[in-house]
């Protein structure tokens, strides 16, 4: 089955630690996206990548970093510089001709 | 900058119609979308409308677009308890999607 996988579903970290969230897609999509979701605030774009080895900052990139070394993978690192990292993180992808962004199931990160 | 606004909550009775409203600011948006999110899950595309259309119908879903007022609505006919979820509208701009805050639809039996 084609789709987007995010792992793990739940992640717990201590404050001050960096943590990397995984996002993999086997849809052969060119573009991939990371969003953060907080209650009552909808989705906010963190980073996006339209092609391998290239990515752009979204609206709330501070405290996050990404890489796009392979077409199918777009990991997100939440660094200790992110002031309020506890949130639900969603990864999405789309191809050049599609009108639809396909979403992964999300990772809920809790930092204490 | 671009902004998309939705009311946060809507409650209806099973069998009634639901209407979820959305306003957006970017008049150059090519496509506008409606997504559904069930608890603890990712987003699922319900439908989309091209900016030169006024209306699109897809089974129980009807999308209305008023481009002059930058207003988008999603009507769900014969709403069922399984329709309870958060509904997001989104506009496309510069290769990205800008999402509203989401409307939580509660369907009472």
Interface residues (C-beta under 8 A of the other chain):
Chain A: X4 X31 X33 X35 X40 X41 X42 X43 X44 X45 X48 X50 X58 X90 X92 X99 X100 X101 X103 X104 X105 X106 X108
Chain B: X4 X6 X8 X31 X33 X40 X41 X42 X43 X44 X45 X48 X88 X95 X96 X97 X99 X100 X101 X102
